[in-house]
Amino acid sequence: MALALGVDTGGTYTDAVLIRDEKEVIASAKSLTTRADLAIGVGKAIRAVLDEAGVAAEEVSLASLSTTLATNALVEGQGGRVALIYIGFRESDLEKHELKDALKGDPALVLAGGHSYAGGEVAPLDLAALEAFLYTNPGVSGFAVAAQFATRNPAHEVEAARIIAERTGAPVTCSHQLSAKLNGPKRAVTAVLNARLIGMIDRLIGRAQDTLRDLGITAPMMVVRGDGALMSAEQARERPIETILSGPAASIVGARWLTGVEEALVSDIGGTTTDVALIRGGKPAIDPAGARVGGFRTMVEAVAMRTHGLGGDSQVHAVTEGLGGGVFLGPRRVLPVSLIAAEAGEVVHAALDEQLRATTVGEHDARFARAVAGVPVDGIGAREATLLERLGDQMLPLGRLLRTRMEHGALTRLVDRGIVQVSGVTPSDASHVLGRLDAWDAEAARKGLELFARKRTGSGDRLAAGPEALAKIIVDQLTEQTALTLLESAFAEEAEEFGLPSDQLARHVLTQRGLVRHRGLLALDAALNVDVVGLGASAPSYYPAVGERLHCGMILPEHAGVANAIGAVVGRVTFRRAGTVTSPSEGRYRVHLEDGPQDFGGSDEALALLESVLRGEAEGAAKEAGAEDIRVLVERDIRTVRVEGRDVFVEGMLTVEASGRPRVAAG
């Protein structure tokens, strides 16, 4: 009997499942994700699922981890302090292509160097400038190196990475290692995000492995990539960017395994995000343009997923402009008031009661902050340091923590780095007030919503009559924003063009009137013409209303709350490697390899070498990940032009895919 353990570390909960012989779920369990030390939540979930199944740890033959941590970090703008080494580009290029936003004020150095399209050196690498930059920029947790046409010749990236590693000991991400495609600025963005995530994902995987070992589980540990395939824990530590959309990708694999659907939208609501993807022909679509998360378009091969900052723990914002008022959710996640009260009840209730006794509405009512232990604080400013000192190890109301307007920005920067967590009113709190959820402190949720309901609209009236009324407004808004998210995804995947961007089409007056079955001189009907598979622990609570709003079938499978963890262990190990042969001049065929270009006199010879190298790399990566029964597929894209009645070779792109099932340990 093969017993596989799947674990998913989400923003709010860590889930664990046990699957027997890839056929049935025999146990599942949840535990709160413990950001300060992820191993605590992972360990609790694993112990609970082993106890429920009544099996010993040594019986587990495979362990696999999916995580929304990287996705959530990019959506929320978190991660370590990084530096970009940008070789062969112009200084002005830093302002373009999302690079400035990706750097978020972190240092960057534009260096002379780089190569041409054909792989020839354009200018020598300026090593002196690199050495000086490293000396004057301490406190960097990871470096990203991106050189012009590095996929044609990575020599300058390799040399810069060697020097950085020798001088600093910090991890270095080279852009050519993440993608074989052209587009240097986009590769640079991907490398920056990878460098930012390395410390966070390394801590997660390391602590997860420690936990498995402490529990007596000796099976190999796998990690889910953003395309739903599996890789080894060691590979994930080196290329954490490939785990963006890991949790969502695992949920799609899990949804397909749970339901057997051939065509459906899969919508997975977590604490931080709602992730929507299309299953067509029984398979999730892969995004040809690269994964887009947190506003950044990367070069990471991943499922075609639309990720929105909308979840059970999304921050509730009051809409006070205009006469009507209302609320809006997200995109930032905060700790629910009910959750922090369950952890520090006396402090939280005392502060909430004091705020309720006040005669005026406070700007920061029902909001608290606490520092996260163990997160590096290198490079923070003086104001940030002051706030951290003021916080200490307490849970403080924001009104007591923040004393000046300038400290608001400092707190935001601390939250972005993951150094501080902030709490506030969320849909989870609303669900506690409405009796749909009873996981944490419902009384604290009621007090928090009472305080929030006291905010005034433009007419001078209260935002809501009381906690129950506000809770209904919040849940209705979650339904509306979820429906818009699904409509956007459907319009984006439509075969026909409608002439407007998908987000505008979803909100268009004709779409919205069609959903409510407008009848006048015109009869307007609109509906989602495909079933939706609702996943996530809170899906049964929220998604029936979404199905009614969109007039579509809503599938809520058993074990929907742990679909990510299921997908983590029913996937395959798959690695793809791609490369290019160009023709810089007639009769010369250049193979672009890791150790530099090689020229041949015939295209067949060049393509054969490239295929051999890529096959070796893909199979080697699959074997390193622990795959067995490996199958290899080769795709060739040969581009030619017609010149004087004959086909002339321009470029050849080869992609080699090696795939197999993960090897299981003897149980």
Salt bridges, closest charged atoms under 4 A:
ASP15 OD1 - LYS30 NZ 2.79
GLU22 OE2 - ARG661 NH2 2.88
GLU24 OE2 - ARG20 NH1 2.72
ASP37 OD2 - ARG207 NH2 3.03
ASP93 OD1 - ARG90 NH2 3.52
ASP93 OD1 - LYS96 NZ 3.85
GLU95 OE1 - LYS100 NZ 3.45
GLU98 OE2 - ARG292 NH2 3.33
ASP106 OD2 - ARG196 NH1 2.91
GLU121 OE2 - HIS156 NE2 2.79
GLU131 OE2 - ARG167 NH2 2.67
GLU157 OE1 - HIS176 ND1 2.68
GLU159 OE2 - ARG162 NH2 2.59
GLU166 OE2 - ARG162 NH1 2.92
GLU166 OE1 - ARG167 NH1 3.30
ASP202 OD1 - ARG237 NE 2.81
ASP210 OD2 - ARG207 NH1 3.34
ASP210 OD1 - ARG213 NH1 3.00
ASP227 OD2 - ARG225 NH2 2.83
ASP227 OD2 - ARG576 NH2 2.39
GLU242 OE1 - ARG225 NE 3.99
GLU242 OE2 - ARG239 NE 2.91
GLU262 OE2 - ARG256 NH1 3.02
GLU263 OE2 - ARG280 NE 3.88
ASP287 OD2 - ARG297 NH1 2.92
GLU301 OE1 - ARG576 NE 2.28
ASP313 OD2 - ARG333 NH2 3.59
GLU343 OE1 - ARG370 NH1 2.55
ASP353 OD1 - LYS447 NZ 2.84
GLU363 OE1 - HIS364 NE2 3.77
GLU363 OE1 - ARG405 NH2 3.06
GLU363 OE2 - HIS408 NE2 3.95
GLU384 OE2 - ARG413 NE 2.36
GLU407 OE1 - ARG390 NH1 2.94
ASP416 OD1 - ARG332 NH2 3.04
ASP441 OD2 - HIS349 NE2 2.79
GLU450 OE2 - ARG454 NE 3.36
GLU450 OE2 - ARG462 NH2 3.44
GLU468 OE2 - ARG446 NH1 2.30
ASP476 OD2 - LYS472 NZ 2.93
GLU480 OE1 - ARG549 NE 2.93
GLU488 OE1 - ARG306 NH2 3.40
GLU488 OE2 - ARG507 NH1 2.76
ASP525 OD1 - ARG517 NE 3.39
ASP525 OD1 - ARG519 NH2 3.05
GLU558 OE2 - HIS559 NE2 3.72
GLU586 OE2 - ARG646 NH2 3.32
GLU594 OE1 - HIS176 NE2 2.98
ASP599 OD2 - ARG588 NH2 2.71
ASP599 OD1 - ARG590 NE 2.72
GLU611 OE2 - ARG615 NH2 3.33
GLU611 OE1 - ARG636 NH2 2.97
GLU628 OE1 - ARG663 NE 3.79
ASP637 OD2 - ARG639 NH2 3.56
ASP647 OD1 - ARG642 NH1 3.02
GLU651 OE2 - ARG152 NH2 3.07
GLU651 OE1 - ARG639 NH1 3.20
GLU657 OE1 - ARG576 NH1 2.70
